Amino acid sequence: MTVLEGRPALAVAAAACVGPLAAGAEPPAVPGFVASAFNPLVRETVRRCLGEPGADNPLVGPHPDTTAVVLATVAGDATTSDLASQRLVSGRVHNPLLFLQSVTTSILGHLTIEYGLTGPVSCLAADSGVGDEALDAAELLLLDDDIDQVLVIGAELAPNPRTEAAFAHLAASGGTGAPPGGDLAVALLLRTAGAPGVSAPDTAASDASPERAGTGHLAALVRHTDRARNALGATR
């Protein structure tokens, strides 16, 4: 594990990033979810971070009751929101699957069942610095003696006309959050620093470096994946 630079209370046990910075095939579909890339993107990123679900998973197997989950996103599943709205105004019958997906934590419910996690689950957004807000939330959760680790997920789809307008409104109101250049998700499994095996602070490139270009308000999370090993054996 690696201690996060500037956050001495946090250490990364595993990490993964899927999107503009990670080449590869389109993430596989998630059963029960349709039309949108948001949910497959989140699930694939978590799979690359934690590995395959199962009782023998070394990252979550011993911690089913002590793993909290935090999802950070500003626009959420904008594809589903737009599709549901379009169906509504056109007078078509509402698709119940779209209603399910319109709740941002729906994919987290799927993942907690898949991985057997029973710790607290939350979703947050912020006008500015949503990645930093997610790390703040992880620090607070780890102060609870009943929580051993926090899975932090940041996810955002490439902007569409409606989300572009929303981000422009946030900027006009003083917010500094900016969407990524394309579909992007990052996952960090965080534990309290000081545990055996924790190495020196992460000295990954700053958020403003060229490597962070296109990551928008998820840059604060993405930069901590560079030296972390994910559960499938790759080092980012």
Phi and psi in degrees as GROMACS dihedral restraints (atoms count N, CA, C in turn):
[ dihedral_restraints ]
;  ai    aj    ak    al  type     phi  dphi    fc
    3     4     5     6     1  -123.2    20    10
    4     5     6     7     1   129.6    20    10
    6     7     8     9     1   -71.1    20    10
    7     8     9    10     1   138.7    20    10
    9    10    11    12     1   -76.9    20    10
   10    11    12    13     1   131.8    20    10
   12    13    14    15     1   -63.3    20    10
   13    14    15    16     1   130.6    20    10
   15    16    17    18     1    82.9    20    10
   16    17    18    19     1    -6.2    20    10
   18    19    20    21     1  -137.1    20    10
   19    20    21    22     1    74.7    20    10
   21    22    23    24     1   -64.1    20    10
   22    23    24    25     1   -11.9    20    10
   24    25    26    27     1   -84.9    20    10
   25    26    27    28     1   -10.9    20    10
   27    28    29    30     1  -114.7    20    10
   28    29    30    31     1   141.3    20    10
   30    31    32    33     1  -133.2    20    10
   31    32    33    34     1   143.0    20    10
   33    34    35    36     1   -92.6    20    10
   34    35    36    37     1   119.7    20    10
   36    37    38    39     1   -88.4    20    10
   37    38    39    40     1   -30.4    20    10
   39    40    41    42     1  -162.7    20    10
   40    41    42    43     1   156.3    20    10
   42    43    44    45     1  -156.4    20    10
   43    44    45    46     1   157.2    20    10
   45    46    47    48     1  -158.1    20    10
   46    47    48    49     1   153.2    20    10
   48    49    50    51     1  -138.7    20    10
   49    50    51    52     1   132.2    20    10
   51    52    53    54     1  -130.9    20    10
   52    53    54    55     1   127.5    20    10
   54    55    56    57     1   149.4    20    10
   55    56    57    58     1  -142.6    20    10
   57    58    59    60     1   -57.3    20    10
   58    59    60    61     1   -27.7    20    10
   60    61    62    63     1   -91.5    20    10
   61    62    63    64     1    -4.0    20    10
   63    64    65    66     1  -131.4    20    10
   64    65    66    67     1   107.1    20    10
   66    67    68    69     1   -71.5    20    10
   67    68    69    70     1   152.9    20    10
   69    70    71    72     1   154.9    20    10
   70    71    72    73     1   177.0    20    10
   72    73    74    75     1   -72.6    20    10
   73    74    75    76     1   161.9    20    10
   75    76    77    78     1   -61.1    20    10
   76    77    78    79     1   135.9    20    10
   78    79    80    81     1   -58.0    20    10
   79    80    81    82     1   144.6    20    10
   81    82    83    84     1   -64.8    20    10
   82    83    84    85     1   153.3    20    10
   84    85    86    87     1   -65.7    20    10
   85    86    87    88     1   156.1    20    10
   87    88    89    90     1  -105.5    20    10
   88    89    90    91     1   125.5    20    10
   90    91    92    93     1   -55.6    20    10
   91    92    93    94     1   131.4    20    10
   93    94    95    96     1    89.8    20    10
   94    95    96    97     1    -2.9    20    10
   96    97    98    99     1  -120.8    20    10
   97    98    99   100     1   138.7    20    10
   99   100   101   102     1  -132.8    20    10
  100   101   102   103     1   158.4    20    10
  102   103   104   105     1    72.7    20    10
  103   104   105   106     1   -32.3    20    10
  105   106   107   108     1  -109.7    20    10
  106   107   108   109     1   148.4    20    10
  108   109   110   111     1   -83.8    20    10
  109   110   111   112     1   -10.8    20    10
  111   112   113   114     1   -61.6    20    10
  112   113   114   115     1   -51.5    20    10
  114   115   116   117     1   -69.0    20    10
  115   116   117   118     1   -45.1    20    10
  117   118   119   120     1   -59.7    20    10
  118   119   120   121     1   -35.4    20    10
  120   121   122   123     1   -64.7    20    10
  121   122   123   124     1   -46.1    20    10
  123   124   125   126     1   -62.7    20    10
  124   125   126   127     1   -46.9    20    10
  126   127   128   129     1   -63.4    20    10
  127   128   129   130     1   -43.3    20    10
  129   130   131   132     1   -65.7    20    10
  130   131   132   133     1   -38.3    20    10
  132   133   134   135     1   -65.1    20    10
  133   134   135   136     1   -42.6    20    10
  135   136   137   138     1   -64.4    20    10
  136   137   138   139     1   -40.3    20    10
  138   139   140   141     1   -61.6    20    10
  139   140   141   142     1   -41.3    20    10
  141   142   143   144     1   -69.6    20    10
  142   143   144   145     1   -29.6    20    10
  144   145   146   147     1   -76.9    20    10
  145   146   147   148     1   -50.0    20    10
  147   148   149   150     1   -92.5    20    10
  148   149   150   151     1   -21.7    20    10
  150   151   152   153     1    91.5    20    10
  151   152   153   154     1  -173.1    20    10
  153   154   155   156     1   -73.5    20    10
  154   155   156   157     1   143.6    20    10
  156   157   158   159     1   -67.6    20    10
  157   158   159   160     1   153.5    20    10
  159   160   161   162     1   155.3    20    10
  160   161   162   163     1   159.0    20    10
  162   163   164   165     1   -63.5    20    10
  163   164   165   166     1   -25.0    20    10
  165   166   167   168     1   -93.9    20    10
  166   167   168   169     1     9.7    20    10
  168   169   170   171     1   -67.4    20    10
  169   170   171   172     1   118.0    20    10
  171   172   173   174     1   -69.6    20    10
  172   173   174   175     1   -18.6    20    10
  174   175   176   177     1   -86.3    20    10
  175   176   177   178     1   -33.2    20    10
  177   178   179   180     1  -122.8    20    10
  178   179   180   181     1   -15.7    20    10
  180   181   182   183     1   -54.2    20    10
  181   182   183   184     1   -48.4    20    10
  183   184   185   186     1   -79.7    20    10
  184   185   186   187     1    -5.1    20    10
  186   187   188   189     1  -125.0    20    10
  187   188   189   190     1    40.1    20    10
  189   190   191   192     1   -65.4    20    10
  190   191   192   193     1   -31.0    20    10
  192   193   194   195     1   -96.9    20    10
  193   194   195   196     1    -5.5    20    10
  195   196   197   198     1  -122.0    20    10
  196   197   198   199     1    16.9    20    10
  198   199   200   201     1  -106.7    20    10
  199   200   201   202     1   113.5    20    10
  201   202   203   204     1   -89.9    20    10
  202   203   204   205     1   156.2    20    10
  204   205   206   207     1  -128.3    20    10
  205   206   207   208     1   131.8    20    10
  207   208   209   210     1  -128.0    20    10
  208   209   210   211     1   123.8    20    10
  210   211   212   213     1  -108.4    20    10
  211   212   213   214     1   123.8    20    10
  213   214   215   216     1  -110.4    20    10
  214   215   216   217     1   121.7    20    10
  216   217   218   219     1  -158.4    20    10
  217   218   219   220     1   145.1    20    10
  219   220   221   222     1   -92.5    20    10
  220   221   222   223     1   -53.7    20    10
  222   223   224   225     1   -91.8    20    10
  223   224   225   226     1   -16.5    20    10
  225   226   227   228     1    63.5    20    10
  226   227   228   229     1  -148.0    20    10
  228   229   230   231     1   -83.4    20    10
  229   230   231   232     1    77.2    20    10
  231   232   233   234     1   -65.5    20    10
  232   233   234   235     1   -29.3    20    10
  234   235   236   237     1   -61.4    20    10
  235   236   237   238     1   -46.8    20    10
  237   238   239   240     1   -65.5    20    10
  238   239   240   241     1   -42.2    20    10
  240   241   242   243     1   -58.7    20    10
  241   242   243   244     1   -44.2    20    10
  243   244   245   246     1   -66.9    20    10
  244   245   246   247     1   -43.9    20    10
  246   247   248   249     1   -64.2    20    10
  247   248   249   250     1   -43.1    20    10
  249   250   251   252     1   -63.8    20    10
  250   251   252   253     1   -40.3    20    10
  252   253   254   255     1   -65.0    20    10
  253   254   255   256     1   -41.4    20    10
  255   256   257   258     1   -64.0    20    10
  256   257   258   259     1   -40.3    20    10
  258   259   260   261     1   -65.6    20    10
  259   260   261   262     1   -38.0    20    10
  261   262   263   264     1   -65.6    20    10
  262   263   264   265     1   -48.7    20    10
  264   265   266   267     1   -72.2    20    10
  265   266   267   268     1   -21.6    20    10
  267   268   269   270     1   -87.2    20    10
  268   269   270   271     1    -4.1    20    10
  270   271   272   273     1    82.7    20    10
  271   272   273   274     1    10.2    20    10
  273   274   275   276     1   -79.5    20    10
  274   275   276   277     1   159.7    20    10
  276   277   278   279     1   -64.8    20    10
  277   278   279   280     1   135.7    20    10
  279   280   281   282     1   -72.5    20    10
  280   281   282   283     1   135.2    20    10
  282   283   284   285     1   -86.1    20    10
  283   284   285   286     1   119.0    20    10
  285   286   287   288     1   -61.5    20    10
  286   287   288   289     1   -27.4    20    10
  288   289   290   291     1   -65.3    20    10
  289   290   291   292     1   -34.4    20    10
  291   292   293   294     1   -69.4    20    10
  292   293   294   295     1   -33.7    20    10
  294   295   296   297     1   -63.0    20    10
  295   296   297   298     1   -43.7    20    10
  297   298   299   300     1   -58.8    20    10
  298   299   300   301     1   -48.3    20    10
  300   301   302   303     1   -70.3    20    10
  301   302   303   304     1   -20.0    20    10
  303   304   305   306     1   -68.9    20    10
  304   305   306   307     1   -15.7    20    10
  306   307   308   309     1   -89.8    20    10
  307   308   309   310     1   114.6    20    10
  309   310   311   312     1   -59.7    20    10
  310   311   312   313     1   -31.8    20    10
  312   313   314   315     1   -80.2    20    10
  313   314   315   316     1     1.9    20    10
  315   316   317   318     1   -58.8    20    10
  316   317   318   319     1   -43.1    20    10
  318   319   320   321     1   -67.5    20    10
  319   320   321   322     1   -30.2    20    10
  321   322   323   324     1   -67.6    20    10
  322   323   324   325     1   -37.8    20    10
  324   325   326   327     1   -60.0    20    10
  325   326   327   328     1   -41.8    20    10
  327   328   329   330     1   -61.4    20    10
  328   329   330   331     1   -44.5    20    10
  330   331   332   333     1   -68.8    20    10
  331   332   333   334     1   -38.9    20    10
  333   334   335   336     1   -66.5    20    10
  334   335   336   337     1   -34.3    20    10
  336   337   338   339     1   -68.1    20    10
  337   338   339   340     1   -44.7    20    10
  339   340   341   342     1   -62.3    20    10
  340   341   342   343     1   -40.5    20    10
  342   343   344   345     1   -97.7    20    10
  343   344   345   346     1    -1.2    20    10
  345   346   347   348     1    70.0    20    10
  346   347   348   349     1    32.1    20    10
  348   349   350   351     1   -91.5    20    10
  349   350   351   352     1   134.5    20    10
  351   352   353   354     1  -125.0    20    10
  352   353   354   355     1    12.6    20    10
  354   355   356   357     1   -76.9    20    10
  355   356   357   358     1   177.2    20    10
  357   358   359   360     1   -65.8    20    10
  358   359   360   361     1   145.0    20    10
  360   361   362   363     1  -123.9    20    10
  361   362   363   364     1   135.8    20    10
  363   364   365   366     1  -147.2    20    10
  364   365   366   367     1   159.7    20    10
  366   367   368   369     1  -132.6    20    10
  367   368   369   370     1   138.6    20    10
  369   370   371   372     1  -140.6    20    10
  370   371   372   373     1   158.3    20    10
  372   373   374   375     1  -143.0    20    10
  373   374   375   376     1   161.4    20    10
  375   376   377   378     1  -154.3    20    10
  376   377   378   379     1   151.3    20    10
  378   379   380   381     1   -63.5    20    10
  379   380   381   382     1   -32.2    20    10
  381   382   383   384     1  -142.7    20    10
  382   383   384   385     1   144.8    20    10
  384   385   386   387     1    62.0    20    10
  385   386   387   388     1    45.6    20    10
  387   388   389   390     1   -64.0    20    10
  388   389   390   391     1   -30.6    20    10
  390   391   392   393     1   -65.3    20    10
  391   392   393   394     1   -43.3    20    10
  393   394   395   396     1   -65.4    20    10
  394   395   396   397     1   -37.2    20    10
  396   397   398   399     1   -62.5    20    10
  397   398   399   400     1   -37.9    20    10
  399   400   401   402     1   -66.2    20    10
  400   401   402   403     1   -40.2    20    10
  402   403   404   405     1   -67.9    20    10
  403   404   405   406     1   -36.8    20    10
  405   406   407   408     1   -60.0    20    10
  406   407   408   409     1   -43.7    20    10
  408   409   410   411     1   -62.4    20    10
  409   410   411   412     1   -40.1    20    10
  411   412   413   414     1   -63.0    20    10
  412   413   414   415     1   -42.0    20    10
  414   415   416   417     1   -60.8    20    10
  415   416   417   418     1   -43.5    20    10
  417   418   419   420     1   -64.9    20    10
  418   419   420   421     1   -42.7    20    10
  420   421   422   423     1   -63.5    20    10
  421   422   423   424     1   -37.3    20    10
  423   424   425   426     1   -73.4    20    10
  424   425   426   427     1   -10.6    20    10
  426   427   428   429     1   -72.4    20    10
  427   428   429   430     1   -18.6    20    10
  429   430   431   432     1   -77.6    20    10
  430   431   432   433     1   124.2    20    10
  432   433   434   435     1   -62.9    20    10
  433   434   435   436     1   -19.4    20    10
  435   436   437   438     1   -87.0    20    10
  436   437   438   439     1    -2.3    20    10
  438   439   440   441     1  -116.1    20    10
  439   440   441   442     1   120.9    20    10
  441   442   443   444     1   -95.5    20    10
  442   443   444   445     1   -26.9    20    10
  444   445   446   447     1  -155.8    20    10
  445   446   447   448     1   157.7    20    10
  447   448   449   450     1  -130.5    20    10
  448   449   450   451     1   126.9    20    10
  450   451   452   453     1   -91.8    20    10
  451   452   453   454     1   109.5    20    10
  453   454   455   456     1   -98.9    20    10
  454   455   456   457     1   127.0    20    10
  456   457   458   459     1  -122.8    20    10
  457   458   459   460     1   127.6    20    10
  459   460   461   462     1  -112.9    20    10
  460   461   462   463     1   131.1    20    10
  462   463   464   465     1  -146.1    20    10
  463   464   465   466     1   138.2    20    10
  465   466   467   468     1  -154.5    20    10
  466   467   468   469     1   137.9    20    10
  468   469   470   471     1   -86.4    20    10
  469   470   471   472     1   158.8    20    10
  471   472   473   474     1   -56.5    20    10
  472   473   474   475     1   141.9    20    10
  474   475   476   477     1   -65.0    20    10
  475   476   477   478     1   141.1    20    10
  477   478   479   480     1  -111.7    20    10
  478   479   480   481     1   176.5    20    10
  480   481   482   483     1   -53.6    20    10
  481   482   483   484     1   -38.8    20    10
  483   484   485   486     1   -71.8    20    10
  484   485   486   487     1   -42.4    20    10
  486   487   488   489     1   -72.5    20    10
  487   488   489   490     1   -30.7    20    10
  489   490   491   492     1   -60.0    20    10
  490   491   492   493     1   -42.5    20    10
  492   493   494   495     1   -65.6    20    10
  493   494   495   496     1   -38.4    20    10
  495   496   497   498     1   -65.5    20    10
  496   497   498   499     1   -44.1    20    10
  498   499   500   501     1   -67.1    20    10
  499   500   501   502     1   -35.1    20    10
  501   502   503   504     1   -63.8    20    10
  502   503   504   505     1   -39.2    20    10
  504   505   506   507     1   -65.0    20    10
  505   506   507   508     1   -41.6    20    10
  507   508   509   510     1   -61.4    20    10
  508   509   510   511     1   -42.6    20    10
  510   511   512   513     1   -63.6    20    10
  511   512   513   514     1   -39.9    20    10
  513   514   515   516     1   -66.0    20    10
  514   515   516   517     1   -23.7    20    10
  516   517   518   519     1   -92.3    20    10
  517   518   519   520     1     4.5    20    10
  519   520   521   522     1   101.9    20    10
  520   521   522   523     1    -1.2    20    10
  522   523   524   525     1   -74.1    20    10
  523   524   525   526     1   149.5    20    10
  525   526   527   528     1  -111.2    20    10
  526   527   528   529     1     2.6    20    10
  528   529   530   531     1   -65.0    20    10
  529   530   531   532     1   136.1    20    10
  531   532   533   534     1  -132.5    20    10
  532   533   534   535     1   137.6    20    10
  534   535   536   537     1   -71.3    20    10
  535   536   537   538     1   157.0    20    10
  537   538   539   540     1   -70.1    20    10
  538   539   540   541     1   166.7    20    10
  540   541   542   543     1   -73.9    20    10
  541   542   543   544     1   -14.2    20    10
  543   544   545   546     1  -160.4    20    10
  544   545   546   547     1   179.6    20    10
  546   547   548   549     1   -55.0    20    10
  547   548   549   550     1   130.3    20    10
  549   550   551   552     1  -149.4    20    10
  550   551   552   553     1   135.7    20    10
  552   553   554   555     1  -142.3    20    10
  553   554   555   556     1   147.8    20    10
  555   556   557   558     1  -138.3    20    10
  556   557   558   559     1   143.4    20    10
  558   559   560   561     1  -131.1    20    10
  559   560   561   562     1   134.8    20    10
  561   562   563   564     1  -128.4    20    10
  562   563   564   565     1   127.2    20    10
  564   565   566   567     1   -95.7    20    10
  565   566   567   568     1   111.6    20    10
  567   568   569   570     1  -109.4    20    10
  568   569   570   571     1   140.5    20    10
  570   571   572   573     1  -131.2    20    10
  571   572   573   574     1   169.8    20    10
  573   574   575   576     1   -70.3    20    10
  574   575   576   577     1   131.1    20    10
  576   577   578   579     1   -65.2    20    10
  577   578   579   580     1   154.7    20    10
  579   580   581   582     1   106.1    20    10
  580   581   582   583     1    -9.4    20    10
  582   583   584   585     1   -74.0    20    10
  583   584   585   586     1   157.0    20    10
  585   586   587   588     1   -56.1    20    10
  586   587   588   589     1   139.2    20    10
  588   589   590   591     1    90.3    20    10
  589   590   591   592     1    -1.2    20    10
  591   592   593   594     1   -75.9    20    10
  592   593   594   595     1   131.0    20    10
  594   595   596   597     1   -99.2    20    10
  595   596   597   598     1  -170.7    20    10
  597   598   599   600     1   -64.2    20    10
  598   599   600   601     1   163.6    20    10
  600   601   602   603     1   -56.2    20    10
  601   602   603   604     1   146.5    20    10
  603   604   605   606     1   -65.3    20    10
  604   605   606   607     1   127.9    20    10
  606   607   608   609     1  -115.3    20    10
  607   608   609   610     1    34.2    20    10
  609   610   611   612     1   -61.4    20    10
  610   611   612   613     1   163.4    20    10
  612   613   614   615     1   -59.0    20    10
  613   614   615   616     1   154.5    20    10
  615   616   617   618     1   -71.5    20    10
  616   617   618   619     1   165.0    20    10
  618   619   620   621     1   -59.1    20    10
  619   620   621   622     1   -26.9    20    10
  621   622   623   624     1   -87.6    20    10
  622   623   624   625     1    -1.7    20    10
  624   625   626   627     1   -71.3    20    10
  625   626   627   628     1   161.8    20    10
  627   628   629   630     1   -58.3    20    10
  628   629   630   631     1   -31.5    20    10
  630   631   632   633     1   -64.5    20    10
  631   632   633   634     1   -22.5    20    10
  633   634   635   636     1   -92.2    20    10
  634   635   636   637     1    -2.2    20    10
  636   637   638   639     1   -58.0    20    10
  637   638   639   640     1   134.9    20    10
  639   640   641   642     1    87.8    20    10
  640   641   642   643     1     1.2    20    10
  642   643   644   645     1   -94.4    20    10
  643   644   645   646     1    -9.0    20    10
  645   646   647   648     1    55.3    20    10
  646   647   648   649     1  -138.4    20    10
  648   649   650   651     1   -75.7    20    10
  649   650   651   652     1    -0.1    20    10
  651   652   653   654     1   -92.2    20    10
  652   653   654   655     1     3.2    20    10
  654   655   656   657     1   -57.2    20    10
  655   656   657   658     1   -37.8    20    10
  657   658   659   660     1   -62.8    20    10
  658   659   660   661     1   -26.5    20    10
  660   661   662   663     1   -88.5    20    10
  661   662   663   664     1   -43.0    20    10
  663   664   665   666     1   -60.1    20    10
  664   665   666   667     1   -39.1    20    10
  666   667   668   669     1   -65.2    20    10
  667   668   669   670     1   -19.1    20    10
  669   670   671   672     1   -88.3    20    10
  670   671   672   673     1     1.6    20    10
  672   673   674   675     1   -91.8    20    10
  673   674   675   676     1   -12.0    20    10
  675   676   677   678     1   -61.1    20    10
  676   677   678   679     1   -37.3    20    10
  678   679   680   681     1  -110.2    20    10
  679   680   681   682     1     3.1    20    10
  681   682   683   684     1   -88.9    20    10
  682   683   684   685     1   143.6    20    10
  684   685   686   687     1   -93.4    20    10
  685   686   687   688     1   134.2    20    10
  687   688   689   690     1   -93.6    20    10
  688   689   690   691     1   172.7    20    10
  690   691   692   693     1   -70.0    20    10
  691   692   693   694     1   -16.1    20    10
  693   694   695   696     1   -90.9    20    10
  694   695   696   697     1     5.8    20    10
  696   697   698   699     1    99.1    20    10
  697   698   699   700     1    -8.3    20    10
  699   700   701   702     1   -84.1    20    10
  700   701   702   703     1   146.5    20    10
  702   703   704   705     1  -108.1    20    10
  703   704   705   706     1   125.5    20    10
